[in-house]
Amino acid sequence: GCWSDIVGRRYSLLACIFLSALGYFLLGNSTTVFLFAISRVPVGIFKHTLSISKALLSDLVSERDRPLVMGHFNAASSVGFILGPVVGGYLAEFEGGFYQTSFICASIFLLNGGLVWMLPWSEENTSNRDHYQDKGTNSFSAKSNHDLHLKSASSGAVTNSSVFQSPWIQVATVLKKIKGIACSNLWDVLLVRFLMSVAILLYYSNFTLALEERFGMKPLFAGYLTSYSSALGVLAGCLLGPITRLYGHNTYRLLLHSSTFTCMLVLLYASALRIWMVILSSTFLAFSTTIGRTCIIDLELTVGGNEASGTLLGVGQSVTSVGRIIAPLLAGIAQEFSPCGPPSLAVGLALVAIVIMHANKQKYHSHGSGKLK
């Protein structure tokens, strides 16, 4: 994320795509456990194309349209996450299917790299965005936005030349950007993201085992329920535009309500006595979590500013990754006490996140006042 702010989205995205393709190509050629482990290193480091793509979208669209576009982007990603396991599982059934799947995955990354190379984004796209954003505003706002565009255009020129700078200069700039985020006033937004991520992951951790222990359901039912929720997540991404308009593009209020709704639904699942209550909670959780995931990204960019959108999104993704490490451990400990332990702990963490949002609502409103008018 930081590197994309320095050298530009195109160069960083292409680097991530091609080095990820290299990782999957090595995976397809791995004949030992050592090679298998080595092949995962470039994938783990560079397969963060979603974060850079979101940063690119935030550069190309207006702040008002950002939640809608991010919602559609998440919906498209969800379709991939639905189809990918199905296709991969089917191919893995054949002899040598795992290696064939790895080569196909590497080929798809190369295809994506070619598409990114041909995409026609430029400073002209940003200019068109600012033109439509300025339309209907007063002359002072138009002048301010024009000056901001000139600043971003000049920054873009510097960014494009930065790719040829010394690697040490780029590393130093990256570290400086990370330090700036660490010392900024974004700690509460990132803490909310961390708590809600862990809460949602606790809900899904040991989900199959919990359904079997509590309701006697087979793993196949849990798989169907997860696929059903993923499909609803796609629908939620498509409906995000009308929902944000209903809230008057107030991202903070939408995030607060979706987080509260998520907390209530996880509580319903934790206290469920019948399987229909689990299905009901899963149905509406697909909507609330999709909306919340999009809103927290928009709030990060609103409070932190678009000048370092790649850094902000990268740090936010790292926070979520830390949650993915911690959540299974917490879920395993809580599961030892009760099958309802993980979701009960998730409810507590979600309540803490809601309290933090309430305590800092004045700051969110002050940062988003221009957007909400």
Residue frames relative to the residue before (quaternion, step in Angstrom):
aa qw qx qy qz dx dy dz
G 1.0000 0.0000 0.0000 0.0000 0.00 0.00 0.00
C 0.6676 0.4781 -0.2940 0.4892 3.59 0.87 -0.95
W 0.6633 0.5209 -0.3093 0.4393 3.57 0.89 -0.92
S 0.6403 0.5213 -0.3335 0.4549 3.59 1.04 -0.70
D 0.6121 0.5303 -0.3518 0.4694 3.61 1.16 -0.51
I 0.6876 0.4882 -0.2780 0.4601 3.59 1.13 -0.67
V 0.8163 0.2650 -0.1162 0.4999 3.60 0.67 -1.10
G 0.6113 -0.5507 0.3651 0.4356 3.61 1.20 -0.21
R 0.6095 -0.5970 0.3883 0.3483 3.54 -1.16 0.65
R 0.6506 0.5483 -0.3354 0.4045 3.58 0.91 -0.92
Y 0.6965 0.4756 -0.2914 0.4514 3.59 0.78 -1.00
S 0.6893 0.4762 -0.2968 0.4583 3.60 0.85 -0.92
L 0.6481 0.5168 -0.3219 0.4574 3.59 1.02 -0.80
L 0.6503 0.5040 -0.3164 0.4722 3.58 0.97 -0.82
A 0.6388 0.5229 -0.3314 0.4568 3.59 0.97 -0.83
C 0.6654 0.5036 -0.3039 0.4597 3.58 0.91 -0.90
I 0.6683 0.5094 -0.3072 0.4466 3.58 0.93 -0.89
F 0.7229 0.4482 -0.2680 0.4524 3.59 0.75 -1.01
L 0.6675 0.4760 -0.3166 0.4772 3.62 1.00 -0.69
S 0.5970 0.5230 -0.3630 0.4882 3.60 1.16 -0.48
A 0.6172 0.5311 -0.3360 0.4734 3.57 1.04 -0.77
L 0.6266 0.5330 -0.3319 0.4617 3.58 1.04 -0.78
G 0.6417 0.5355 -0.3192 0.4467 3.58 0.99 -0.85
Y 0.6987 0.4496 -0.2755 0.4835 3.59 0.91 -0.87
F 0.5954 0.5413 -0.3661 0.4674 3.59 1.14 -0.54
L 0.6471 0.4956 -0.3097 0.4896 3.59 1.02 -0.80
L 0.6192 0.5474 -0.3388 0.4496 3.57 1.06 -0.75
G 0.6719 0.5003 -0.2929 0.4609 3.55 1.00 -0.83
N 0.7189 0.4115 -0.2427 0.5049 3.59 1.22 -0.46
S 0.4670 0.7024 -0.4396 0.3087 3.60 1.25 -0.06
T 0.1098 -0.7995 0.5900 0.0247 3.54 -0.91 1.03
T 0.7385 0.2871 -0.1953 0.5780 3.60 1.30 -0.12
V 0.6453 -0.5151 0.3913 0.4063 3.54 -1.28 0.33
F 0.6125 0.5622 -0.3475 0.4336 3.59 1.07 -0.75
L 0.6778 0.4703 -0.2885 0.4859 3.61 0.88 -0.93
F 0.6034 0.5608 -0.3458 0.4493 3.55 1.08 -0.74
A 0.6854 0.4720 -0.2809 0.4781 3.58 0.94 -0.92
I 0.6425 0.5293 -0.3252 0.4487 3.61 0.96 -0.85
S 0.6476 0.5429 -0.3252 0.4244 3.59 0.98 -0.82
R 0.6486 0.5285 -0.3253 0.4407 3.58 1.16 -0.50
V 0.5288 0.6612 -0.4055 0.3448 3.61 1.21 -0.40
P 0.7100 0.4211 -0.2967 0.4802 3.67 0.67 -0.91
V 0.6159 0.5394 -0.3537 0.4524 3.60 1.07 -0.64
G 0.6787 0.4974 -0.2973 0.4512 3.58 0.90 -0.91
I 0.6893 0.4772 -0.2828 0.4661 3.58 1.05 -0.76
F 0.8354 0.3012 -0.1002 0.4486 3.56 0.76 -1.05
K 0.6038 0.5721 -0.3961 0.3888 3.65 1.09 -0.28
H 0.3867 0.6890 -0.5111 0.3383 3.54 0.50 1.28
T 0.1600 0.8345 -0.5095 0.1360 3.52 1.04 0.84
L 0.5888 0.5854 -0.3813 0.4066 3.60 1.09 -0.58
S 0.6600 0.5128 -0.3129 0.4511 3.59 0.92 -0.88
I 0.6801 0.4740 -0.2956 0.4748 3.58 0.90 -0.90
S 0.6271 0.5326 -0.3383 0.4568 3.59 1.04 -0.73
K 0.6434 0.5061 -0.3213 0.4760 3.58 1.03 -0.75
A 0.6305 0.5153 -0.3331 0.4753 3.58 1.04 -0.73
L 0.6340 0.5208 -0.3258 0.4699 3.58 1.03 -0.76
L 0.6514 0.5084 -0.3190 0.4641 3.59 0.93 -0.85
S 0.6487 0.5149 -0.3264 0.4556 3.60 0.98 -0.78
D 0.6269 0.5201 -0.3341 0.4742 3.61 1.20 -0.50
L 0.7542 0.4482 -0.2108 0.4311 3.57 0.96 -0.87
V 0.7481 0.3403 -0.2121 0.5287 3.62 1.15 -0.41
S 0.5856 -0.5753 0.4367 0.3680 3.54 -1.25 0.40
E 0.6459 -0.5386 0.3768 0.3882 3.54 -1.23 0.48
R 0.6383 0.5452 -0.3250 0.4356 3.58 1.06 -0.73
D 0.7334 0.4155 -0.2272 0.4877 3.57 1.05 -0.80
R 0.4448 0.7451 -0.4287 0.2515 3.58 1.26 -0.25
P 0.6683 0.4888 -0.3437 0.4430 3.69 0.78 -0.81
L 0.6343 0.5340 -0.3310 0.4506 3.60 1.02 -0.81
V 0.6889 0.4743 -0.2844 0.4685 3.58 0.85 -0.99
M 0.6470 0.5081 -0.3214 0.4690 3.59 0.98 -0.82
G 0.6212 0.5433 -0.3385 0.4520 3.58 1.06 -0.70
H 0.6635 0.4829 -0.2988 0.4872 3.56 0.96 -0.86
F 0.6277 0.5349 -0.3306 0.4590 3.58 1.04 -0.76
N 0.6655 0.4909 -0.2990 0.4763 3.59 0.95 -0.86
A 0.6194 0.5385 -0.3435 0.4565 3.57 1.09 -0.71
A 0.6517 0.5004 -0.3147 0.4751 3.59 0.96 -0.86
S 0.6415 0.5165 -0.3259 0.4643 3.60 1.00 -0.79
S 0.6381 0.5362 -0.3253 0.4467 3.58 1.01 -0.81
V 0.6041 0.5442 -0.3564 0.4603 3.58 1.05 -0.71
G 0.6507 0.5152 -0.3124 0.4622 3.56 1.00 -0.82
F 0.6747 0.4880 -0.2942 0.4691 3.57 0.99 -0.84
I 0.6210 0.5126 -0.3463 0.4813 3.60 1.19 -0.40
L 0.7332 0.4366 -0.2424 0.4616 3.58 0.83 -1.01
G 0.6071 0.6162 -0.3542 0.3553 3.60 0.98 -0.84
P 0.7062 0.4476 -0.2923 0.4643 3.65 0.70 -0.95
V 0.6234 0.5409 -0.3462 0.4460 3.58 1.06 -0.70
V 0.6931 0.4614 -0.2771 0.4795 3.60 0.83 -1.01
G 0.6673 0.5089 -0.3058 0.4497 3.57 0.93 -0.91
G 0.6549 0.5105 -0.3078 0.4645 3.58 1.00 -0.81
Y 0.6379 0.5217 -0.3258 0.4634 3.57 1.06 -0.76
L 0.6914 0.4779 -0.2847 0.4609 3.59 0.87 -0.95
A 0.6362 0.5552 -0.3291 0.4226 3.59 1.06 -0.73
E 0.5572 0.6187 -0.3870 0.3962 3.60 1.22 -0.35
F 0.6510 0.5185 -0.3175 0.4544 3.59 1.14 -0.58
E 0.6185 -0.5391 0.4103 0.3981 3.56 -1.24 0.36
G 0.8119 0.1206 -0.1392 0.5540 3.57 -0.70 1.09
G 0.3215 0.7967 -0.4678 0.2074 3.55 1.24 0.31
F 0.6058 0.5692 -0.3642 0.4200 3.58 1.05 -0.71
Y 0.6851 0.4751 -0.2856 0.4726 3.58 0.90 -0.91
Q 0.6267 0.5253 -0.3364 0.4670 3.58 1.04 -0.73
T 0.6357 0.5266 -0.3228 0.4631 3.56 1.02 -0.82
S 0.6375 0.5279 -0.3273 0.4558 3.60 0.99 -0.79
F 0.6709 0.4835 -0.3010 0.4749 3.59 0.94 -0.85
I 0.6270 0.5219 -0.3375 0.4697 3.60 1.03 -0.74
C 0.6386 0.5247 -0.3208 0.4626 3.57 1.00 -0.84
A 0.6479 0.5055 -0.3145 0.4752 3.59 0.96 -0.85
S 0.6462 0.5211 -0.3180 0.4579 3.60 1.01 -0.80
I 0.6436 0.5147 -0.3246 0.4643 3.59 1.01 -0.76
F 0.6184 0.5262 -0.3419 0.4730 3.59 1.06 -0.70
L 0.6491 0.5063 -0.3194 0.4694 3.59 0.98 -0.82
L 0.6243 0.5259 -0.3305 0.4738 3.57 1.04 -0.76
N 0.6457 0.5098 -0.3186 0.4707 3.58 0.96 -0.83
G 0.6236 0.5424 -0.3390 0.4495 3.57 1.04 -0.78
G 0.6501 0.5092 -0.3139 0.4686 3.57 1.00 -0.80
L 0.6455 0.5144 -0.3220 0.4638 3.58 1.01 -0.78
V 0.6462 0.5108 -0.3207 0.4676 3.58 0.97 -0.85
W 0.6359 0.5407 -0.3271 0.4430 3.58 0.99 -0.82
M 0.7371 0.4213 -0.2276 0.4768 3.58 1.04 -0.80
L 0.4873 0.6758 -0.4493 0.3224 3.62 1.17 -0.28
P 0.3700 -0.7965 0.4433 0.1794 3.59 -0.76 1.03
W 0.3113 0.7516 -0.5456 0.2012 3.64 0.97 0.60
S 0.0696 0.7700 -0.6276 0.0913 3.54 -1.19 0.72
E 0.7200 -0.3961 0.3109 0.4776 3.55 -1.28 -0.17
E 0.5541 0.6136 -0.3900 0.4054 3.58 1.23 -0.47
N 0.6125 0.5450 -0.3461 0.4561 3.58 1.09 -0.72
T 0.6581 0.5013 -0.3082 0.4698 3.57 0.97 -0.88
S 0.6264 0.5402 -0.3333 0.4525 3.57 1.07 -0.76
N 0.6540 0.5031 -0.3128 0.4705 3.58 0.96 -0.86
R 0.6229 0.5372 -0.3418 0.4546 3.57 1.03 -0.77
D 0.6836 0.4825 -0.2967 0.4602 3.58 0.87 -0.94
H 0.6027 0.5696 -0.3623 0.4256 3.58 1.09 -0.69
Y 0.7084 0.4393 -0.2649 0.4847 3.57 0.86 -0.93
Q 0.6278 0.5340 -0.3430 0.4506 3.58 1.09 -0.64
D 0.6865 0.4856 -0.2804 0.4629 3.59 1.07 -0.78
K 0.5290 0.6700 -0.4034 0.3294 3.57 1.17 -0.55
G 0.8093 0.2498 -0.1958 0.4944 3.55 -0.80 1.02
T 0.6053 0.5368 -0.3742 0.4533 3.63 1.22 -0.02
N 0.6118 -0.5544 0.4025 0.3955 3.58 -1.26 0.22
S 0.7012 -0.4944 0.3062 0.4125 3.57 -1.29 0.30
F 0.6208 0.5456 -0.3543 0.4374 3.59 1.04 -0.69
S 0.6597 0.4952 -0.3038 0.4768 3.58 0.96 -0.90
A 0.6361 0.5316 -0.3331 0.4493 3.56 1.01 -0.81
K 0.6574 0.5045 -0.3096 0.4663 3.57 0.98 -0.86
S 0.6428 0.5268 -0.3227 0.4528 3.59 0.98 -0.85
N 0.6807 0.4803 -0.2920 0.4697 3.54 0.93 -0.93
H 0.6216 0.5339 -0.3477 0.4557 3.58 1.11 -0.69
D 0.6467 0.5080 -0.3164 0.4729 3.57 0.98 -0.85
L 0.6367 0.5245 -0.3251 0.4624 3.57 1.03 -0.83
H 0.6407 0.5232 -0.3259 0.4578 3.57 1.04 -0.78
L 0.6395 0.5224 -0.3276 0.4591 3.58 0.99 -0.83
K 0.6371 0.5283 -0.3167 0.4634 3.54 1.07 -0.83
S 0.6860 0.4739 -0.2892 0.4703 3.57 0.91 -0.90
A 0.6230 0.5388 -0.3429 0.4516 3.58 1.09 -0.69
S 0.6650 0.4829 -0.3045 0.4815 3.56 0.96 -0.86
S 0.6213 0.5287 -0.3385 0.4690 3.57 1.07 -0.73
G 0.6293 0.5369 -0.3305 0.4543 3.56 1.08 -0.77
A 0.6336 0.5238 -0.3335 0.4615 3.56 1.04 -0.76
V 0.6466 0.4985 -0.3159 0.4833 3.56 1.00 -0.81
T 0.6363 0.5493 -0.3267 0.4321 3.55 1.02 -0.87
N 0.6717 0.5048 -0.3144 0.4418 3.58 0.89 -0.89
S 0.6763 0.4684 -0.3015 0.4820 3.60 1.06 -0.66
S 0.5702 0.6331 -0.3758 0.3645 3.58 1.18 -0.50
V 0.5535 0.6248 -0.4024 0.3760 3.59 1.14 -0.45
F 0.6979 0.4493 -0.2668 0.4898 3.59 1.20 -0.52
Q 0.4558 0.6826 -0.4581 0.3413 3.60 1.25 0.09
S 0.6662 -0.4737 0.3879 0.4257 3.52 -1.34 0.22
P 0.5516 -0.6153 0.4398 0.3517 3.62 -1.00 0.76
W 0.6314 0.5392 -0.3464 0.4366 3.58 1.05 -0.70
I 0.6264 0.5180 -0.3364 0.4755 3.58 1.07 -0.70
Q 0.6498 0.5108 -0.3182 0.4643 3.57 0.98 -0.80
V 0.6420 0.5138 -0.3247 0.4674 3.60 0.98 -0.83
A 0.6518 0.5136 -0.3159 0.4599 3.58 0.94 -0.87
T 0.6532 0.5079 -0.3118 0.4671 3.58 1.00 -0.81
V 0.6226 0.5379 -0.3306 0.4623 3.56 1.04 -0.81
L 0.6772 0.4899 -0.2917 0.4651 3.59 0.88 -0.95
K 0.6298 0.5312 -0.3282 0.4620 3.56 1.07 -0.74
K 0.6524 0.5090 -0.3126 0.4664 3.58 1.01 -0.82
I 0.6483 0.5112 -0.3179 0.4662 3.58 0.98 -0.85
K 0.6337 0.5198 -0.3272 0.4704 3.58 1.02 -0.81
G 0.6347 0.5362 -0.3295 0.4485 3.59 1.03 -0.78
I 0.6528 0.4924 -0.3140 0.4825 3.57 1.01 -0.77
A 0.6563 0.5278 -0.3128 0.4391 3.59 0.96 -0.88
C 0.7356 0.3959 -0.2206 0.5035 3.59 1.09 -0.72
S 0.5215 0.6495 -0.4121 0.3694 3.60 1.24 0.05
N 0.5856 -0.5763 0.4390 0.3636 3.55 -1.35 -0.05
L 0.4339 0.7102 -0.4478 0.3269 3.58 1.17 0.60
W 0.3892 0.7618 -0.4704 0.2166 3.59 1.23 -0.07
D 0.6691 0.5096 -0.3174 0.4380 3.60 0.98 -0.80
V 0.6289 0.5184 -0.3390 0.4699 3.60 1.05 -0.72
L 0.6761 0.4820 -0.2898 0.4760 3.57 0.94 -0.88
L 0.6292 0.5230 -0.3374 0.4655 3.59 1.09 -0.69
V 0.6231 0.5225 -0.3328 0.4776 3.58 1.03 -0.76
R 0.6467 0.5117 -0.3184 0.4674 3.58 0.96 -0.86
F 0.6564 0.5144 -0.3121 0.4552 3.58 0.94 -0.88
L 0.6913 0.4868 -0.2911 0.4476 3.59 0.81 -0.98
M 0.6826 0.4720 -0.2953 0.4733 3.58 0.91 -0.87
S 0.6168 0.5364 -0.3501 0.4575 3.61 1.06 -0.68
V 0.6693 0.4841 -0.3020 0.4759 3.58 0.89 -0.92
A 0.6318 0.5430 -0.3350 0.4402 3.60 0.99 -0.83
I 0.6880 0.4686 -0.2846 0.4755 3.60 0.88 -0.93
L 0.6518 0.5082 -0.3137 0.4675 3.58 1.03 -0.78
L 0.6072 0.5368 -0.3481 0.4711 3.59 1.11 -0.62
Y 0.6109 0.5461 -0.3464 0.4567 3.58 1.07 -0.70
Y 0.7477 0.4018 -0.2214 0.4800 3.58 0.88 -0.95
S 0.5651 0.5956 -0.3999 0.4074 3.63 1.16 -0.44
N 0.8452 0.0675 -0.0932 0.5219 3.56 -0.96 0.92
F 0.2429 0.8078 -0.5068 0.1778 3.59 1.22 0.51
T 0.6666 0.5040 -0.3020 0.4588 3.59 0.91 -0.93
L 0.6706 0.5004 -0.2950 0.4614 3.57 0.92 -0.93
A 0.6548 0.5194 -0.3158 0.4490 3.58 0.99 -0.83
L 0.6497 0.5066 -0.3247 0.4646 3.60 0.98 -0.79
E 0.6545 0.5062 -0.3180 0.4628 3.57 1.04 -0.72
E 0.6881 0.4796 -0.2835 0.4649 3.59 0.94 -0.84
R 0.7487 0.4269 -0.2273 0.4535 3.57 0.91 -0.92
F 0.8315 0.1876 -0.0541 0.5202 3.59 0.93 -0.91
G 0.4735 -0.6960 0.4315 0.3243 3.60 1.24 -0.03
M 0.3984 0.7282 -0.4691 0.3015 3.60 1.18 0.49
K 0.4670 -0.6790 0.4982 0.2697 3.54 -1.08 0.76
P 0.6549 -0.5252 0.3619 0.4053 3.62 -1.18 0.45
L 0.5805 0.5927 -0.3811 0.4079 3.60 1.09 -0.63
F 0.6391 0.5231 -0.3293 0.4577 3.59 1.01 -0.80
A 0.6400 0.5188 -0.3243 0.4648 3.59 1.00 -0.82
G 0.6342 0.5283 -0.3288 0.4589 3.58 1.06 -0.72
Y 0.6464 0.5044 -0.3155 0.4777 3.57 0.96 -0.85
L 0.6645 0.5133 -0.3076 0.4476 3.58 0.94 -0.89
T 0.6451 0.5126 -0.3185 0.4687 3.59 1.03 -0.76
S 0.6531 0.4990 -0.3113 0.4769 3.60 0.97 -0.81
Y 0.6156 0.5451 -0.3275 0.4655 3.57 1.08 -0.78
S 0.6690 0.4918 -0.2970 0.4715 3.59 0.93 -0.88
S 0.6381 0.5261 -0.3283 0.4564 3.60 1.01 -0.78
A 0.6421 0.5159 -0.3217 0.4671 3.58 1.01 -0.81
L 0.6488 0.4997 -0.3150 0.4797 3.59 1.02 -0.75
G 0.5919 0.5694 -0.3598 0.4426 3.58 1.14 -0.62
V 0.6091 0.5349 -0.3436 0.4741 3.58 1.09 -0.69
L 0.6565 0.5050 -0.3047 0.4703 3.56 0.93 -0.91
A 0.6401 0.5327 -0.3257 0.4477 3.59 0.98 -0.82
G 0.6359 0.5294 -0.3293 0.4550 3.58 1.02 -0.75
C 0.6634 0.4971 -0.2983 0.4731 3.57 1.05 -0.75
L 0.7052 0.4596 -0.2591 0.4736 3.60 1.11 -0.63
L 0.4420 0.7308 -0.4424 0.2736 3.58 1.26 -0.12
G 0.5962 0.5867 -0.3626 0.4109 3.60 1.06 -0.66
P 0.7020 0.4355 -0.2858 0.4857 3.64 0.71 -0.95
I 0.6362 0.5328 -0.3412 0.4416 3.60 1.03 -0.71
T 0.6704 0.4834 -0.3087 0.4707 3.61 0.91 -0.83
R 0.6257 0.5116 -0.3445 0.4775 3.60 1.07 -0.63
L 0.6147 0.5467 -0.3417 0.4544 3.58 1.05 -0.72
Y 0.7186 0.4076 -0.2294 0.5147 3.59 1.10 -0.73
G 0.4846 -0.6862 0.4282 0.3331 3.59 1.22 0.19
H 0.5809 -0.6129 0.3446 0.4100 3.59 1.17 0.70
N 0.3921 0.6894 -0.4991 0.3490 3.58 1.12 0.69
T 0.2500 -0.8236 0.4941 0.1226 3.55 0.05 1.34
Y 0.6411 0.5428 -0.3351 0.4266 3.57 0.95 -0.86
R 0.6867 0.4795 -0.2964 0.4588 3.59 0.82 -0.95
L 0.6409 0.5154 -0.3219 0.4691 3.59 1.02 -0.77
L 0.6471 0.5078 -0.3165 0.4725 3.59 1.01 -0.81
L 0.6480 0.5222 -0.3190 0.4535 3.59 0.95 -0.87
H 0.6910 0.4692 -0.2839 0.4710 3.59 0.88 -0.92
S 0.6640 0.4934 -0.3229 0.4598 3.61 0.93 -0.79
S 0.6422 0.5127 -0.3257 0.4676 3.61 1.04 -0.73
T 0.6369 0.5159 -0.3213 0.4742 3.58 1.03 -0.80
F 0.6518 0.5089 -0.3035 0.4734 3.57 1.00 -0.87
T 0.6274 0.5328 -0.3279 0.4637 3.59 1.03 -0.79
C 0.6400 0.5309 -0.3140 0.4582 3.57 0.97 -0.89
M 0.6705 0.4970 -0.2948 0.4654 3.59 0.93 -0.90
L 0.6707 0.5026 -0.3035 0.4533 3.59 0.98 -0.82
V 0.6374 0.5000 -0.3307 0.4841 3.59 1.03 -0.72
L 0.6188 0.5296 -0.3328 0.4752 3.58 1.10 -0.70
L 0.6222 0.5308 -0.3305 0.4711 3.58 1.06 -0.75
Y 0.6563 0.4979 -0.3077 0.4760 3.58 0.98 -0.84
A 0.6628 0.5227 -0.3136 0.4349 3.60 0.93 -0.88
S 0.7626 0.3510 -0.1831 0.5115 3.56 1.07 -0.74
A 0.3730 0.7649 -0.4650 0.2443 3.60 1.29 0.12
L 0.2167 -0.7759 0.5836 0.1023 3.55 -1.02 0.92
R 0.7529 0.2578 -0.1439 0.5882 3.57 1.30 -0.41
I 0.5979 -0.5995 0.3963 0.3550 3.54 -1.15 0.62
W 0.5914 0.5768 -0.3820 0.4142 3.61 1.08 -0.58
M 0.6061 0.5450 -0.3566 0.4565 3.60 1.14 -0.53
V 0.6200 0.5250 -0.3337 0.4782 3.58 1.12 -0.67
I 0.6535 0.5058 -0.3098 0.4703 3.58 0.95 -0.89
L 0.6392 0.5264 -0.3232 0.4581 3.59 1.00 -0.82
S 0.6791 0.4794 -0.3007 0.4676 3.58 0.87 -0.91
S 0.6458 0.5192 -0.3246 0.4561 3.61 0.98 -0.78
T 0.6187 0.5668 -0.3384 0.4260 3.56 1.04 -0.80
F 0.7652 0.3670 -0.2059 0.4873 3.57 0.71 -1.04
L 0.5617 0.5860 -0.3956 0.4297 3.61 1.17 -0.42
A 0.5893 0.5771 -0.3709 0.4267 3.58 1.06 -0.67
F 0.6784 0.4732 -0.2826 0.4858 3.58 1.05 -0.76
S 0.7105 0.4776 -0.2832 0.4323 3.58 0.75 -1.05
T 0.6793 0.4823 -0.3081 0.4594 3.62 0.94 -0.78
T 0.6282 0.5233 -0.3397 0.4649 3.60 1.03 -0.70
I 0.6633 0.4906 -0.2988 0.4796 3.57 0.95 -0.87
G 0.6671 0.5105 -0.3040 0.4493 3.57 0.90 -0.89
R 0.6443 0.5273 -0.3260 0.4478 3.59 0.98 -0.83
T 0.6715 0.4788 -0.2991 0.4800 3.59 1.00 -0.77
C 0.6755 0.5156 -0.3001 0.4334 3.58 0.93 -0.88
I 0.6478 0.5145 -0.3421 0.4457 3.61 0.95 -0.74
I 0.6189 0.5222 -0.3432 0.4759 3.60 1.09 -0.63
D 0.6621 0.4977 -0.3053 0.4698 3.56 0.93 -0.88
L 0.6494 0.5103 -0.3208 0.4637 3.61 1.00 -0.76
E 0.5986 0.5520 -0.3541 0.4600 3.60 1.04 -0.71
L 0.7096 0.4551 -0.2624 0.4697 3.57 0.84 -0.99
T 0.6334 0.5335 -0.3348 0.4495 3.59 1.08 -0.68
V 0.7160 0.4306 -0.2481 0.4903 3.58 0.88 -0.96
G 0.7493 0.4177 -0.2254 0.4618 3.59 0.92 -0.90
G 0.4675 -0.6740 0.4527 0.3496 3.59 1.16 -0.48
N 0.5216 -0.6785 0.4376 0.2758 3.56 -1.14 0.71
E 0.4827 0.7015 -0.4353 0.2923 3.59 1.24 -0.32
A 0.7824 0.1799 -0.0986 0.5880 3.60 1.11 -0.65
S 0.0799 0.8527 -0.5127 0.0604 3.56 0.94 0.91
G 0.6308 0.5345 -0.3433 0.4456 3.59 1.03 -0.71
T 0.6418 0.5173 -0.3135 0.4714 3.56 1.01 -0.84
L 0.6629 0.5158 -0.3040 0.4495 3.57 0.90 -0.96
L 0.6987 0.4604 -0.2775 0.4721 3.57 0.84 -0.96
G 0.6366 0.5285 -0.3331 0.4523 3.58 1.05 -0.70
V 0.6557 0.4910 -0.3100 0.4825 3.57 0.96 -0.85
G 0.6414 0.5250 -0.3237 0.4564 3.58 0.99 -0.81
Q 0.6509 0.5042 -0.3108 0.4749 3.57 1.03 -0.80
S 0.6308 0.5241 -0.3295 0.4678 3.58 1.07 -0.72
V 0.6148 0.5378 -0.3403 0.4659 3.58 1.06 -0.76
T 0.6557 0.4996 -0.3047 0.4771 3.58 0.97 -0.85
S 0.6361 0.5323 -0.3272 0.4527 3.59 1.04 -0.77
V 0.6104 0.5274 -0.3469 0.4785 3.59 1.06 -0.70
G 0.6287 0.5348 -0.3234 0.4627 3.57 1.06 -0.78
R 0.6421 0.5235 -0.3240 0.4568 3.60 1.04 -0.75
I 0.6362 0.5100 -0.3309 0.4750 3.59 1.16 -0.54
I 0.7264 0.4608 -0.2425 0.4486 3.57 0.89 -1.00
A 0.6306 0.6028 -0.3429 0.3484 3.59 0.90 -0.93
P 0.6769 0.4798 -0.3372 0.4449 3.68 0.76 -0.80
L 0.6254 0.5319 -0.3385 0.4597 3.58 1.07 -0.71
L 0.6699 0.4840 -0.2960 0.4788 3.57 0.91 -0.92
A 0.6453 0.5273 -0.3222 0.4491 3.58 1.00 -0.82
G 0.6531 0.5180 -0.3188 0.4510 3.57 0.98 -0.82
I 0.6524 0.5024 -0.3125 0.4736 3.58 1.01 -0.82
A 0.6862 0.4820 -0.2883 0.4623 3.58 0.89 -0.95
Q 0.6256 0.5531 -0.3374 0.4345 3.60 1.07 -0.72
E 0.5823 0.5909 -0.3679 0.4200 3.59 1.16 -0.55
F 0.6955 0.4604 -0.2665 0.4830 3.57 1.13 -0.66
S 0.7883 -0.1437 0.1385 0.5820 3.57 0.98 -0.86
P 0.5493 -0.5937 0.4591 0.3675 3.62 -1.11 0.55
C 0.6766 0.4632 -0.2810 0.4988 3.58 1.22 -0.48
G 0.4065 0.7546 -0.4446 0.2600 3.60 1.28 0.02
P 0.6886 0.4880 -0.3140 0.4348 3.65 0.72 -0.95
P 0.7055 0.4256 -0.3101 0.4743 3.67 0.75 -0.82
S 0.6025 0.5503 -0.3679 0.4459 3.61 1.07 -0.57
L 0.6451 0.4948 -0.3068 0.4948 3.57 1.04 -0.79
A 0.6154 0.5528 -0.3356 0.4507 3.58 1.08 -0.75
V 0.6212 0.5385 -0.3379 0.4583 3.59 1.01 -0.77
G 0.6567 0.5165 -0.3108 0.4531 3.59 0.94 -0.87
L 0.6718 0.4903 -0.2983 0.4682 3.59 0.92 -0.87
A 0.6428 0.5153 -0.3227 0.4660 3.59 1.00 -0.79
L 0.6285 0.5286 -0.3365 0.4608 3.61 1.03 -0.72
V 0.6262 0.5227 -0.3353 0.4714 3.60 1.02 -0.76
A 0.6458 0.5189 -0.3167 0.4619 3.61 0.97 -0.84
I 0.6499 0.5142 -0.3126 0.4642 3.59 0.98 -0.84
V 0.6371 0.5229 -0.3233 0.4650 3.58 1.00 -0.81
I 0.6420 0.5192 -0.3207 0.4642 3.60 0.99 -0.84
M 0.6544 0.5046 -0.3189 0.4641 3.58 0.96 -0.82
H 0.6374 0.5148 -0.3250 0.4722 3.60 1.01 -0.76
A 0.6791 0.5107 -0.2980 0.4350 3.58 0.92 -0.90
N 0.7706 0.3328 -0.1717 0.5157 3.61 1.12 -0.61
K 0.3055 0.7960 -0.4893 0.1833 3.60 1.18 0.31
Q 0.6031 0.5687 -0.3697 0.4196 3.60 1.06 -0.63
K 0.6480 0.5146 -0.3154 0.4646 3.57 1.02 -0.81
Y 0.6552 0.5095 -0.3193 0.4574 3.58 0.92 -0.85
H 0.6561 0.5066 -0.3138 0.4630 3.57 0.98 -0.83
S 0.6603 0.5155 -0.3216 0.4415 3.60 0.95 -0.82
H 0.6663 0.4811 -0.2999 0.4844 3.58 1.05 -0.75
G 0.7671 0.3858 -0.2074 0.4688 3.57 0.96 -0.76
S 0.3741 0.7675 -0.4708 0.2219 3.61 1.27 0.05
G 0.6560 0.5096 -0.3219 0.4542 3.57 1.00 -0.78
K 0.6574 0.5203 -0.3000 0.4551 3.52 1.07 -0.74
L 0.7138 0.4899 -0.2617 0.4265 3.53 0.99 -0.83
K 0.5622 0.6156 -0.3984 0.3824 3.60 1.16 -0.36
